[in-house]
């Protein structure tokens, strides 16, 4: 027995070193963690429970049959984050470049299946050169099996992708299907490869960072949701995100001790009297939420809309808000996609939604029309209309045209819609409306500008205010800014008691 134990320990010692001491030393020299170190840093101390350490690759061609690839290049198992169970896998770049073969994929899909059955989040740490060419179509089949499970688990358990190295070719589509993607500056890379792309990178015509680095995917493509300067910062972000999420769609959402806002500002002080002046919507959010803590998602992409998580009276909520200091808070192609996806995530995991409204409408212009603003804008309307979670909307200032409808209006079955006294709700702004309605009258007047201002004031008094829609029941109440936080807390408490009516047909067809 002692001899067998000794043999067992020797095997374990070799396997946990992955590609060996030399490759591990090289990573450490470059300031990059190993697969196991990443798991240990992410999880609660001493909580990692590894499975499939002894799995071996199945490749037989191109000399693979003579190679021993420790764990087939991926570490899989379970652990805890803040005491809650999670599933995790980390690709090991020291073993055949973390390339994905048949058994490598089988280890990942087994972990995904177990996470799904047990109702826990799954976190994938990606660091791989891509498909293992020596295994041919088996590696492609492995990707397909992973994509299938990403899809089946979507909306069932939270799926998180952490990109800590290359993620190229077919490999990128797994993170793209998951709920949140984390990337690190100068370390993370995601791109769809092809002969010309590879040639450009190798010839240094374009750097891999410019092609698909963390900044590119956080600022331009919207493929990533979080950006950081280091691996350790990323793990902190992952832990924070999970603190707002349930372990599965039907699990309880984590609660925290209620805390009043810490913001030194009052809501009324953050919004300028002049509706043409901008302000930072995050200042408004901080006057409302617990501890003034707001965990923003996709902070670097489509900045005209702000999305993220916060708490009200200890309860987690998702927030979607127009950002007046960027494009006046208008909805465009990218911000519509950003908001719609977030609404659908919150709805899938039963997270209540607060919408803060201040926008002049959808962004006009030929560029937006040609980019498909109609189709993309429709996604947002569809997402809100379909969502059955508690929905509360607060109109802060402008709510004009189609933007008013899209931003969780009463007409999309929002449970409670409120407006501040500063709110202006109309088909369009008073200036534009009067230029159209009274064009001839103004043109023929002795003093056109004086008449124009008179008509603008009349229009604003009659139509562009919260009292007209409130008189029709489109707004449930006009509230004092000082009452906002308490009114929102009470509204969500009431709305949580509703029983959603689910569709009897298979599913709708969102305009993707």
C-alpha positions as MATLAB code, in Angstrom:
seq = 'XXXXXXXXXXXXXXXXXXXXXXXXXXXXXXXXXXXXXXXXXXXXXXXXXXXXXXXXXXXXXXXXXXXXXXXXXXXXXXXXXXXXXXXXXXXXXXXXXXXXXXXXXXXXXXXXXXXXXXXXXXXXXXXXXXXXXXXXXXXXXXXXXXXXXXXXXXXXXXXXXXXXXXXXXXXXXXXXXXXXXXXXXXXXXXXXXXXXXXXXXXXXXXXXXXXXXXXXXXXXXXXXXXXXXXXXXXXXXXXXXXXXXXXXXXXXXXXXXXXXXXXXXXXXXXXXXXXXXXXXXXXXXXXXXXXXXXXXXXXXXXXXXXXXXXXXXXXXXXXXXXXXXXXXXXXXXXXXXXXXXXXXXXXXXXXXXXXXXXXXXXXXXXXXXXXXXXXXXXXXXXXXXXXXXXXXXXXXXXXXXXXXXXXXXXXXXXXXXXXXXXXXXXXXXXXXXXXXXXXXXXXXXXXXXXXXXXXXXXXXXXXXXXXXXXXXXXXXXXXXXXXXXXXXXXXXXXXXXXXXXXXXXXXXXXXX';
ca = [
       0.000    0.000    0.000;
       2.776    2.453    0.922;
       4.495    1.842   -2.412;
       1.269    2.548   -4.300;
       0.733    5.721   -2.306;
       4.249    6.826   -3.156;
       3.619    6.163   -6.863;
       0.350    8.072   -6.647;
       2.044   11.089   -5.039;
       4.763   11.079   -7.680;
       2.156   11.136  -10.447;
       0.228   13.944   -8.784;
       3.448   15.943   -8.346;
       4.163   15.702  -12.067;
       0.613   16.463  -13.192;
       0.083   19.586  -11.086;
       3.188   21.122  -12.662;
       1.469   21.108  -16.057;
       4.115   21.763  -18.696;
       6.931   21.516  -16.189;
       9.172   23.721  -14.032;
      10.866   25.484  -16.953;
       7.627   26.722  -18.521;
       6.211   27.706  -15.142;
       9.374   29.686  -14.373;
       9.077   31.497  -17.707;
       5.504   32.573  -16.915;
       6.490   33.841  -13.510;
       9.357   35.745  -15.087;
       6.778   37.461  -17.300;
       4.523   38.195  -14.316;
       1.804   35.797  -15.467;
       0.074   33.312  -13.151;
      -0.262   29.601  -13.851;
      -3.677   27.970  -14.349;
      -3.756   26.644  -10.798;
      -2.520   29.906   -9.282;
      -5.369   31.683  -11.050;
      -7.925   29.310   -9.572;
      -6.436   29.670   -6.087;
      -6.490   33.480   -6.323;
     -10.085   33.501   -7.531;
     -11.607   31.053   -5.036;
     -11.913   31.139   -1.268;
      -8.804   29.797    0.406;
      -8.479   25.982    0.419;
     -11.864   25.533   -1.281;
     -10.789   24.131   -4.664;
     -12.004   20.590   -5.354;
     -10.339   19.340   -8.545;
     -11.731   16.655  -10.821;
     -10.239   14.781  -13.797;
      -6.600   15.423  -12.914;
      -5.627   12.063  -14.439;
      -7.449   12.471  -17.754;
      -5.148   11.873  -20.731;
      -5.368   13.140  -24.291;
      -6.617   10.841  -27.030;
      -4.490   12.096  -29.933;
      -2.429    9.499  -31.779;
      -1.127   11.352  -34.838;
       1.861   13.654  -35.424;
       3.753   12.243  -32.448;
       1.039   12.993  -29.869;
       0.970    9.328  -28.866;
       4.478    9.757  -27.455;
       3.665   12.900  -25.451;
       2.218   13.132  -21.959;
       0.069   16.250  -21.682;
      -0.721   16.853  -18.032;
      -4.502   16.930  -17.525;
      -4.745   17.528  -21.280;
      -4.051   21.199  -20.748;
      -6.993   22.245  -18.580;
      -7.668   22.285  -14.838;
     -11.307   21.672  -13.846;
     -13.247   21.493  -10.606;
     -15.336   23.290   -8.016;
     -14.774   25.739   -5.193;
     -16.330   28.611   -3.300;
     -16.505   32.369   -3.679;
     -17.655   34.160   -0.534;
     -18.869   30.794    0.708;
     -21.000   30.072   -2.367;
     -20.303   27.092   -4.602;
     -19.021   27.703   -8.140;
     -17.647   25.569  -10.973;
     -14.394   26.602  -12.624;
     -11.995   25.607  -15.355;
      -8.659   27.139  -16.329;
      -6.760   26.373  -19.504;
      -3.067   25.691  -18.947;
      -0.926   27.384  -21.587;
       2.175   25.502  -20.412;
       0.648   22.281  -21.793;
       0.634   22.299  -25.603;
      -0.219   26.014  -25.555;
      -3.515   25.257  -23.785;
      -4.769   23.907  -27.112;
      -8.158   22.234  -27.096;
      -8.421   18.563  -27.990;
     -11.128   15.964  -27.518;
     -10.431   15.157  -23.833;
      -9.631   18.773  -22.995;
     -13.131   19.675  -24.211;
     -14.639   16.656  -22.437;
     -13.253   17.882  -19.113;
     -14.800   21.294  -19.669;
     -18.204   19.989  -20.791;
     -18.343   17.575  -17.862;
     -17.810   20.500  -15.481;
     -20.430   22.555  -17.309;
     -22.954   19.728  -17.092;
     -22.359   19.306  -13.368;
     -22.669   23.057  -12.768;
     -25.972   23.064  -14.660;
     -27.358   20.096  -12.747;
     -26.282   21.499   -9.376;
     -27.366   25.074  -10.086;
     -24.135   27.013   -9.688;
     -22.237   29.660  -11.698;
     -19.443   28.512  -13.997;
     -16.282   30.526  -14.554;
     -14.045   29.734  -17.512;
     -10.465   31.053  -17.516;
      -9.374   31.112  -21.158;
      -5.681   30.950  -22.120;
      -5.283   28.872  -25.257;
      -3.679   28.906  -28.678;
      -6.903   27.460  -30.079;
      -7.850   24.118  -31.576;
      -5.242   21.348  -31.337;
      -4.448   20.905  -35.018;
      -2.957   17.447  -34.463;
      -6.367   16.127  -33.387;
      -8.149   17.436  -36.472;
     -11.921   17.462  -36.444;
     -12.053   16.075  -32.885;
     -10.944   19.482  -31.620;
     -13.650   21.221  -33.646;
     -16.226   18.780  -32.285;
     -15.028   19.682  -28.809;
     -15.743   23.368  -29.420;
     -19.193   22.495  -30.705;
     -19.970   20.545  -27.526;
     -18.908   23.549  -25.426;
     -20.992   25.993  -27.511;
     -24.032   23.753  -27.138;
     -23.751   23.798  -23.348;
     -23.151   27.543  -23.298;
     -26.443   27.895  -25.137;
     -28.414   25.395  -23.052;
     -27.131   26.944  -19.815;
     -27.883   30.497  -20.943;
     -30.364   32.070  -18.558;
     -30.149   29.013  -16.289;
     -26.837   29.584  -14.497;
     -24.481   32.590  -14.659;
     -21.668   31.965  -17.158;
     -18.517   34.051  -16.814;
     -15.518   34.126  -19.159;
     -12.143   35.446  -18.024;
      -9.699   35.973  -20.894;
      -6.129   35.778  -19.544;
      -4.133   35.113  -22.675;
      -4.969   34.320  -26.289;
      -8.480   33.230  -27.246;
      -8.534   32.797  -30.986;
     -10.523   31.266  -33.805;
     -13.526   29.174  -32.866;
     -12.622   29.546  -29.190;
     -13.963   33.123  -29.112;
     -17.557   32.004  -29.579;
     -17.827   30.403  -26.162;
     -17.098   33.686  -24.335;
     -19.387   35.469  -26.808;
     -22.316   33.291  -25.708;
     -21.585   33.616  -21.985;
     -23.030   36.397  -19.848;
     -19.931   38.436  -18.960;
     -16.422   38.671  -20.393;
     -13.446   39.985  -18.377;
     -10.199   41.126  -20.006;
      -6.825   42.400  -18.768;
      -4.814   45.136  -20.476;
      -1.869   43.857  -22.566;
      -2.578   40.246  -21.551;
      -5.973   39.314  -23.002;
      -6.501   38.749  -26.738;
      -9.633   37.715  -28.637;
      -9.904   37.521  -32.395;
     -11.236   35.332  -35.186;
      -8.162   34.156  -37.042;
      -7.681   33.608  -40.752;
      -4.670   33.282  -43.034;
      -4.527   37.007  -43.808;
      -4.995   37.990  -40.170;
      -2.244   35.624  -39.010;
       0.023   36.931  -41.769;
      -0.606   40.533  -40.672;
       0.189   39.770  -37.039;
       3.321   37.758  -37.874;
       4.587   40.462  -40.213;
       3.860   43.060  -37.497;
       1.627   45.064  -39.827;
      -0.906   45.017  -36.994;
      -0.333   44.063  -33.374;
      -2.473   41.450  -31.663;
      -3.343   44.174  -29.124;
      -4.720   46.445  -31.865;
      -6.527   43.525  -33.446;
      -8.251   42.147  -30.382;
      -6.833   43.411  -27.108;
      -8.668   44.323  -23.926;
      -9.131   47.995  -24.849;
     -10.441   47.190  -28.319;
     -13.104   44.822  -27.016;
     -14.071   47.089  -24.116;
     -14.290   50.329  -26.104;
     -15.058   49.441  -29.739;
     -16.604   46.019  -30.245;
     -18.544   45.638  -26.988;
     -17.459   41.986  -26.824;
     -16.051   42.505  -23.318;
     -17.795   43.811  -20.220;
     -14.967   44.468  -17.774;
     -11.428   45.839  -18.100;
      -8.586   45.789  -15.601;
      -4.843   46.305  -15.325;
      -3.995   42.981  -13.677;
      -5.165   39.421  -13.169;
      -5.731   40.015   -9.444;
      -7.918   43.063  -10.158;
      -9.964   40.938  -12.549;
     -10.549   38.267   -9.902;
     -11.776   40.992   -7.533;
     -14.197   42.159  -10.242;
     -15.501   38.607  -10.739;
     -16.115   38.194   -7.017;
     -17.928   41.544   -6.867;
     -20.124   40.655   -9.829;
     -21.147   37.348   -8.277;
     -22.170   39.142   -5.080;
     -25.106   40.609   -7.037;
     -26.127   37.418   -8.845;
     -28.082   34.318   -7.819;
     -26.343   30.968   -8.250;
     -29.051   29.952  -10.732;
     -32.147   31.502  -12.262;
     -34.415   30.030   -9.572;
     -32.043   30.574   -6.625;
     -32.247   33.356   -4.066;
     -30.423   36.576   -4.930;
     -27.753   37.462   -2.324;
     -28.843   40.168    0.097;
     -26.768   42.691    1.996;
     -27.325   44.849    5.040;
     -29.245   47.995    3.983;
     -27.152   51.165    3.948;
     -28.081   54.773    3.187;
     -26.347   56.547    0.281;
     -22.970   58.079    1.087;
     -23.116   60.619   -1.691;
     -22.609   64.208   -0.577;
     -25.027   65.291   -3.312;
     -28.793   65.444   -3.165;
     -30.743   64.310   -6.212;
     -32.186   67.781   -6.848;
     -28.683   69.271   -6.824;
     -27.330   66.930   -9.501;
     -29.797   67.844  -12.255;
     -29.370   71.351  -13.788;
     -32.427   73.582  -14.111;
     -31.497   74.259  -17.730;
     -32.507   71.153  -19.685;
     -29.811   71.917  -22.257;
     -27.027   71.403  -19.710;
     -25.494   67.984  -19.165;
     -24.652   66.156  -15.948;
     -23.267   62.787  -14.901;
     -26.019   60.199  -14.382;
     -23.737   58.228  -12.065;
     -23.976   61.146   -9.604;
     -27.748   60.632   -9.645;
     -27.411   56.888   -9.112;
     -25.145   57.472   -6.111;
     -27.785   59.632   -4.422;
     -30.243   56.724   -4.568;
     -28.513   53.367   -4.035;
     -27.196   51.712   -0.873;
     -23.799   53.027    0.193;
     -23.653   54.961   -3.092;
     -22.079   51.793   -4.537;
     -22.674   51.153   -8.223;
     -20.990   48.272  -10.070;
     -20.947   49.436  -13.676;
     -20.951   46.978  -16.583;
     -19.408   47.863  -19.986;
     -18.272   51.202  -18.614;
     -16.064   51.883  -21.651;
     -18.554   50.988  -24.395;
     -21.569   52.952  -25.708;
     -21.228   55.454  -22.879;
     -24.474   57.249  -23.721;
     -26.226   54.505  -21.746;
     -25.066   53.337  -18.322;
     -25.811   49.830  -17.039;
     -24.817   48.008  -13.869;
     -25.759   46.575  -10.503;
     -26.536   48.202   -7.167;
     -28.661   47.615   -4.084;
     -31.755   49.251   -2.670;
     -32.470   48.484    0.975;
     -30.104   45.511    0.732;
     -31.776   44.037   -2.373;
     -29.828   43.701   -5.654;
     -31.182   45.526   -8.708;
     -30.056   46.161  -12.270;
     -29.930   49.774  -13.446;
     -30.241   51.120  -16.993;
     -29.848   54.887  -17.368;
     -29.320   57.472  -20.082;
     -26.054   59.407  -19.739;
     -26.776   63.073  -20.608;
     -23.084   63.988  -20.784;
     -22.532   61.631  -23.754;
     -24.569   62.283  -26.931;
     -27.190   63.888  -24.664;
     -28.163   60.363  -23.583;
     -29.604   59.510  -27.018;
     -30.103   55.862  -27.901;
     -28.036   54.644  -30.829;
     -27.134   51.261  -32.338;
     -24.544   50.253  -29.743;
     -26.305   51.604  -26.663;
     -29.543   49.884  -27.697;
     -27.729   46.549  -27.943;
     -25.968   47.160  -24.643;
     -29.157   47.994  -22.769;
     -31.292   45.268  -24.376;
     -28.808   42.529  -23.529;
     -28.594   43.719  -19.927;
     -32.381   43.865  -19.556;
     -32.655   40.284  -20.812;
     -29.929   39.090  -18.432;
     -31.648   40.688  -15.433;
     -34.986   39.254  -16.497;
     -33.529   35.757  -16.941;
     -32.106   35.771  -13.413;
     -35.053   37.510  -11.734;
     -33.132   40.688  -10.900;
     -35.458   43.734  -10.622;
     -34.791   46.589  -13.065;
     -34.628   50.322  -12.355;
     -34.614   52.627  -15.384;
     -33.535   56.276  -15.134;
     -34.720   58.325  -18.100;
     -33.293   61.508  -19.607;
     -32.990   61.511  -23.399;
     -34.168   63.497  -26.418;
     -34.856   60.270  -28.349;
     -33.024   57.996  -30.759;
     -29.890   59.473  -32.330;
     -30.777   60.885  -35.774;
     -28.572   60.819  -38.858;
     -27.814   58.844  -41.997;
     -24.981   56.926  -40.304;
     -27.327   55.528  -37.671;
     -30.056   54.787  -40.185;
     -27.634   52.855  -42.375;
     -26.186   51.034  -39.352;
     -29.666   49.684  -38.584;
     -30.934   51.881  -35.742;
     -34.474   50.679  -36.467;
     -33.570   47.021  -35.955;
     -31.214   47.660  -33.035;
     -33.586   50.091  -31.346;
     -36.350   47.519  -31.623;
     -34.278   45.074  -29.555;
     -34.533   47.373  -26.577;
     -38.287   47.762  -26.876;
     -38.649   43.987  -27.222;
     -36.419   43.297  -24.196;
     -38.343   45.628  -21.893;
     -41.738   44.473  -23.129;
     -40.771   40.823  -22.663;
     -39.263   41.267  -19.176;
     -41.478   39.994  -16.347;
     -39.287   40.996  -13.387;
     -40.254   43.980  -11.222;
     -39.695   47.087  -13.348;
     -39.638   50.645  -12.040;
     -38.885   53.715  -14.143;
     -38.066   57.276  -13.100;
     -38.148   60.121  -15.634;
     -35.625   62.701  -14.501;
     -35.840   65.248  -17.270;
     -36.305   64.683  -21.028;
     -38.342   61.782  -22.400;
     -39.103   62.490  -26.032;
     -40.420   60.457  -28.948;
     -39.586   56.797  -29.404;
     -36.958   57.078  -26.678;
     -39.706   57.759  -24.130;
     -41.451   54.534  -25.125;
     -38.285   52.422  -25.289;
     -36.953   53.426  -21.865;
     -39.318   51.233  -19.855;
     -42.465   53.302  -20.325;
     -45.833   52.335  -18.841;
     -46.835   51.121  -22.288;
     -44.261   48.291  -22.043;
     -45.866   46.901  -18.865;
     -43.538   48.649  -16.438;
     -44.959   48.228  -12.936;
     -44.362   51.763  -11.678;
     -43.423   54.856  -13.673;
     -42.548   58.033  -11.799;
     -41.454   61.495  -12.868;
     -39.690   64.333  -11.124;
     -41.262   67.802  -11.427;
     -38.436   68.633  -13.873;
     -39.581   65.968  -16.346;
     -40.503   66.900  -19.919;
     -42.486   64.238  -21.783;
     -43.580   64.788  -25.357;
     -43.332   63.645  -28.964;
     -40.310   65.920  -29.359;
     -38.684   68.910  -27.676;
     -40.650   72.182  -27.551;
     -38.222   73.966  -29.896;
     -38.459   71.366  -32.654;
     -42.208   70.942  -32.210;
     -42.889   74.645  -32.556;
     -40.610   74.967  -35.577;
     -42.854   72.408  -37.298;
     -46.323   73.285  -35.970;
     -46.025   77.056  -36.230;
     -43.553   77.332  -39.102;
     -45.721   79.553  -41.346;
     -47.037   81.660  -38.444;
     -43.515   82.339  -37.162;
     -42.164   83.062  -40.650;
     -44.892   85.645  -41.324;
     -44.672   87.357  -37.901;
     -43.308   90.890  -37.440;
     -40.964   89.545  -34.758;
     -40.431   85.849  -35.625;
     -38.089   85.084  -32.723;
     -40.380   86.624  -30.105;
     -43.352   84.641  -31.437;
     -41.241   81.492  -31.588;
     -40.281   81.838  -27.898;
     -43.916   82.522  -27.000;
     -45.059   79.351  -28.796;
     -42.250   77.309  -27.179;
     -43.359   78.437  -23.716;
     -47.000   77.647  -24.523;
     -46.086   74.184  -25.828;
     -43.902   73.426  -22.809;
     -46.654   74.514  -20.419;
     -49.343   72.472  -22.170;
     -47.522   69.362  -23.392;
     -43.862   69.158  -22.372;
     -44.336   68.468  -18.659;
     -45.129   65.506  -16.395;
     -48.653   66.624  -15.522;
     -50.204   65.964  -18.920;
     -49.155   62.255  -19.093;
     -49.923   61.864  -15.385;
     -53.480   63.023  -16.052;
     -53.821   60.133  -18.515;
     -52.388   57.504  -16.155;
     -49.155   57.096  -18.120;
     -47.206   58.164  -15.032;
     -48.152   56.727  -11.661;
     -46.918   59.672   -9.607;
     -44.922   62.874   -9.778;
     -42.558   62.767   -6.822;
     -40.342   65.136   -4.886;
     -36.627   64.388   -5.411;
     -36.139   63.875   -1.670;
     -38.728   61.068   -1.708;
     -37.097   59.160   -4.573;
     -35.121   56.504   -2.707;
     -37.945   55.565   -0.369;
     -40.501   55.559   -3.173;
     -38.315   53.201   -5.234;
     -37.754   50.860   -2.285;
     -41.499   50.649   -1.636;
     -42.256   50.136   -5.332;
     -39.887   47.193   -5.710;
     -41.236   45.682   -2.499;
     -44.745   45.777   -3.966;
     -43.743   44.637   -7.464;
     -41.864   41.588   -6.157;
     -45.220   40.102   -5.181;
     -46.535   39.947   -8.757;
     -46.903   36.610  -10.503;
     -45.588   36.753  -14.065;
     -47.690   35.299  -16.869;
     -45.454   33.206  -19.124;
     -45.995   32.708  -22.842;
     -47.739   29.516  -23.917;
     -45.955   29.381  -27.264;
     -42.313   28.364  -27.655;
     -40.635   31.801  -27.710;
     -40.804   35.134  -29.460;
     -38.446   36.260  -32.216;
     -36.403   39.228  -30.998;
     -35.101   41.304  -33.951;
     -31.467   40.218  -33.666;
];
